Amino acid sequence: MNETAKRARAAIDLAAVRANVRALRARAPRAELMAVVKSDGYGHGAVRCAQAAREAGATWLGTALPEEAFALREAGDTGRLMCWLWTPGGPWHRAIELNIDVSVSGLWSLHEVTAAARGFGRAARVQLKADTGLGRNGCQPAHWPELIAAAAAAEAEGTIKVTGIWSHFACADEPGHPSIAAQLAAFEDALALSEAAGLRPEVRHIANTPALLTLPEAHYDLVRAGIGIYGISPAPEVGTSQELGLRPAMTLEASLASVKRAPGGHGVSYGHTYTTPGDTTLALVPLGYADGIPRHASGSGPVLVAGKWRTIAGRVAMDQFVVDLGGDTAHAGDPAVLFGPGDRGEPTAEDWARAAGTIGYEIVTRIGTRVPRVYVDSEMEIHQADGADADGDTALTGGTA
């Protein structure tokens, strides 16, 4: 007997990913587009979303961790690929071997990657990051001349090729914030100093999704699209997904595990923070904070069950939560849709973000590995589910590395 697990799934619409990439490219027609697929494609599946993004014209891919970049190469990607979050020890040799652009923010990392390149016998592809005001990674302006001078010397030696100069906005999701103009000016200064030092990078880039959408002057040679390629707005101040012409790619749904009548005055879930107001029907959704459902959404998270929006009754537990159906009828096995594009009246990830006091990025990224990803094509036909076949079975190409 063949059985199919029906507890829960996250359906990923690859057609939506492709459409979002095309829409974002249209917003920055003179720049190349990097599809950022860090954190397993913001929870959507890095390999499959990277392939869809490549198909829609993304000429670069971006990851945070080296292991994320290596996985894309192992899946067959041969296009331009950048990785930016490095710690002492590399692994630099592997990045050089796989022709991955590595980000350098200070002398320690420049020294390590140049030493690795000498040992490997091939120039490393290096992108220098300037801290223009975000205050995270990146080289401070006071130390930038020293870094670019050392990079120029290493390039002259043949141990590295400086392929990019880049930075990252702090407040691009707040249009009009004074830090935006200040960071652009600081980036221009960094570029001017780099050019004076003799560096001629392939790409200059600072624009993330919100800057791509609202700051054409920040597009330069390359824009980095992260949350936008998954169809989620970077912030309410920028606009809703629909207003931005983006379509959410993930639909999270589960099958009800239990439906039962309960009397009035019945406590629900841990702490009895919810008590039934009268005779009612309680439905159990088999997803919890171990699956990435925010406990902060206890009592507020929206779910579409039996044709209506419901709100989580009581606390989210590790594996499950309850909704009160009132006088409505449902059965075990019926669908509960937590979020999706909103086409069927279901909540969106942005609705969940408001309910949990967070951002849409966190809602989709935190959905855990216990929830299988199921991929649908433009006709919405399921053609692969995680666990059935290796995620990297379909090779990525993306052009010449």
N, C-alpha and C positions, 0 to 999 in steps of 0.2 A: 504494500500500500504506500503510495506516494503522499507525503504530507508537506504542506507549505506553511512555514511560520507566518502568522498573521498578527503578531503582537503589535508591531509598529514598523514604520518605514519612513525614510526621508526620500521622496521622489525628486530627482534633480532633472530639470528640463534643460537639456543641452542646447535646444533651439533658442531658449531664452538667453543663455550665455552668449551664443553667437550674435543674436539680435542686439544685445546690450553692447557688445564690443563694437559692432558696426555703428550703433548710435553714438558711442563715445568717440570713435574715430572721426565721425562727422563733425563733432564739436571742436576737434583739433586737427583740421585737414592738412596742415603743413608739418605736423610732427609725427614721428613714429609713436607707436603705442606699446607699452609694456603691460602685460597682464600679470598682476601680482597673485600668485597662487600659494602663498605661505599658509601655514597652519592647515594643511591638507585642503587648499583651496577654500579657506574660510569655512571649513566644515563641509564643503560640497564635493570634495574629491579632487585632488590636485591634478592627477594625470588626465582624467577625462575632461576636466574643465580647461586644462592647458591645451589639449588637443582641439577642443571646440574654439578656444580663443585664437589659436593659430589659424584654424580654418577661416575665421572671420577677419583675419588680417593683422593680428598682433605679431609684431616682428621681434619682440623681446618677451621673455618671461622673467619674473622676479620672485625670489624667496628670501626669507630671513635666515634660515639655518642651512649650513652646508649639506646636512643629510637630506634636506628637502630638495636641494638642487641635484644631488647625486641620484636621487630616486627618479627625477625627470630624465636625466641622461640614461639611466638604466632602462627606462621605458621607451627609449628610442629617440628622444628629442636631440636635434642637432643644431638648433638655432641659437641665436644670442640669448644668453642666460646669465643673470646677475644674482649674487648672494651677498647680503650686507651685514650679517651679525656674526662677528668673529671674536674668538677669545684666544689667548695665548696658546700656542701649540698647533694652531691650524684646524683642520688638516689641509695645509697648503698644497702639498704634493699632489693630492688627489684632485684638487680644484684645477691645478695647472694641467694635469693629464687630461681632464675632461673639458678643457677650454672654457672654464667658467670665469666670468668677470668677478673679481673679489673687491670688496670695498675696504678702503684704508682711511682711517681717521686720525692716525698719529704715527710717530716715528717707530714705536715698538712693532706695529703690524707691518709697516713698510720694510723694516729690517728683517722680520721673519719671512715675509713673502719673497723678498729678493734673495735671501739665503736659500730658500727652497728652490727658487728658479735656477740658481747657480748649480745646485746639486742635481736638478732634473735635466738641465741642458736645454730648457725652452723658456722663452720670455713669458712671464705671467701677465695676464690681462688685469689691469688695476684701475679702479675708479676711486678718485679722491673725494671724500665727503667733507664739506665745509659746514660747521655749526654756524648758521646764520641767525640763530635766535631760539631754536627749539630747546637747546640745553640738554639733549640726550647725547647720542653719538655724534661724531663730526669734530673737525679740528677748529678750535677757537681762532678768531682772527689774529690774535697776538702771535700764534704759532704757525699760522698758515704760510708765511714766506719761507720758514725753515723747512716745512713739509714739502712744498712744491719744489724747492731747490734740490732737496734730496731725491725727490721723485724724478726730476729732470736729469740728475746725474745717473740714477739707476737706468733710466731710459736710454741715455747715451751709451751706457755700458752694455745695453742689450739684455738686461735681466728682467725688465718690465716694459710693458707698453701701456701708457696712460690712455685708457679708452674712454674715460668719462670724468666729468666734474659734476658733482651733484649736491643737493641739500634737501631739506624737508620742512614743510610749513608746520607751524604750531597751531594756527587759528584760521586756516583757509575755510573751515566750515562755519565761520562767523563773518560773512561778507561785510567789508568795511572796517574790520578790526585794524587798529593802527599798526599792529605788529606785521601785517601782511606787506605793506609798503616798505617797512624797515627791513624785512627779510629780503625782499627783492633787491633793495639797494645794496645790502651786504653781499648778496649772491653776485651782483654785477661787479662789485669790488673784487671778490674772490676770482671771478672769471678774468678780469683785467690783469690781475697779478699773475695768474696762471699763464695767460698769453704772453705777458712780458718775460716770463721765465722760459718761454719756448715750447710750452705744452700745447698740443693741437689734438684735443680729444675727439673721438667719433661723435659723442653725444654730451650735451649739457642738459640737466633736468632737475626740476624742483617741484613740478606740479603733481600732486596726488589727485584723487577723484574730485574733491570739492574745488580745487584750483583748476582742474581741467574744465569743470562745468562753468566756472564763474570768472576766471582770470586768463583771458587769452594772451595777455602780455607775459604770462608765466609759462607758456607752452614750450618755448625754446625748441630743441631738436627731438625731445622725447617726453611723453607724458606717462605717468604711472597710474594705471587704473586698478584699484583694489576692489573695494566693496561695490563699486558701480557695476563691474562685470557680472556680479551675482544679482543685480537688479534692485539693490537696496540703497536708499538715499543716505548720503553721508551725514545729514543733519536736517532737522525740520526747517532750519533757516535757509537752506539751499533749495528746498522744495520736496514734495513727495515723489516717490518712485514714478507714479503716473504722470505728474507734472514734468518730470525730467525725461520722460519717454523711455523709462527702464521697466523691465518686467522681472519681478522676483523669481528666482530659479528653483528655490526649494519649497516643497510642500511637506509638512510634517503631520503625519496622521497615525492613529492607532485604532485598534479594535477594542470595543468595550469588553472588559473582563468580567464584569458583573453588573446586573441591574436588579434592584430589589426595593420593595416598599419599606418605609420606615415611619414610625409614628412621630408626632410632634414632640419637641423637647429632646430629641435624640442628638447626642454629641457626635461630631464628625471629625475624624483624624486626630492626630496628637494634640494634646492640650485643650481639646474641645473649644477651639477659638470660633467654631461655627456650630450652632445648634439649629436643628430643623424647626421652622416656624409653625409647622403643622404637618399633618399626614402628607407624605411626599414620596417621590421616587428618587433614589440615589444611584448614580452610575459611576462605575470605577474605571478610570483611564489608566492603563498599565505603563505609565511613564513617570519618572521622578527625577530627583536631582542627580542621581547616578547616570541618567541619560542626558543631563544638561538642562533640565527644566529648572529655571531659577526658583529657589526657595523664597526669594524676595517677592515672587509673584503669588504667594499664598494669599488667597482671598481676593485676588484681583486679576489673575491670568485669564484671558478669554479663550473659549473653545466652542467650536460649532458642533453641536450634537442634536440629532433629531430636528434638523432644520432651523435651529435657533442658536444665537450666541448665548453661552452660559459662562458663569464665572466660577473659578475654582472655589469649592466650599471647604474652608479650613486650610490646614497646612499641606504643602507639598511634602511627601515622604520620599524616601530614597528611590522607590520603584513605582510609585503610584500616587494618584490624587483622585479626589471625588468631585463630581458636579451634581448639583441638585436640579432635577428635571421638573420639579413641581408636579403639575398634573399631566405632563406629557408622557408618552410611551416610547420605550426603546427596548432593545433586546441585546443580550450578550452577543458580541460579534459585529454589532453595528459600528459604523465609523465615527470617530471623533477627530475632527480636523483642528489642529492647534494653530497652524498658520500656513499661508500659501499666497498666491498672487492676489487673492480677493475676488476672483471671478465668480465664485459660487457663494459669495456672501461670507466667506470664512475670514477670520482675523488675518492680519499680516504680521510679519516679524516686527515691523515698526509699532504695531499695536501692542505686542508683547513687551517691546522695549519701554513703552510708556508705562505699562502696568508694573514693570519690575524696576523702574527708575534707572534704566541703563540705555544702551545704544543698540541699534540693530546689528552691528558688527558682532557684539557679544552673544546675542540670541542665536544666530546661526552657527557661529564658530564653536560654541560650547556643546552642541549636540554630539553626544558621545558615540563610541564605537559599538555599543550594544544596539544601536539603531542602524540597520542596514541601509546603505544608499542604493537606490534603484534608479537607473538612468532611463530617460524617455527621449525619443527623438522628436522631430517636428510634427509627426503624426500622433505623438503621445503614446507610442507603443513601447512597452518595456522590452529592452534588448539586453540588459545585463544588470545583475545585482552583485554587490560585493559579497565575496565568499563563494560564489558559484564558479567564477573564473578569476584569474589573476587580473588585478586592475591594470596592469601594464601590457595586456595582450595586444592592444591596439597601439602601434608605434606612433610616436610623434616625430615629425620631420622639421618643419619650420624653417627650411632653407639651409644654407651653408654656414657652418660654424666658423 
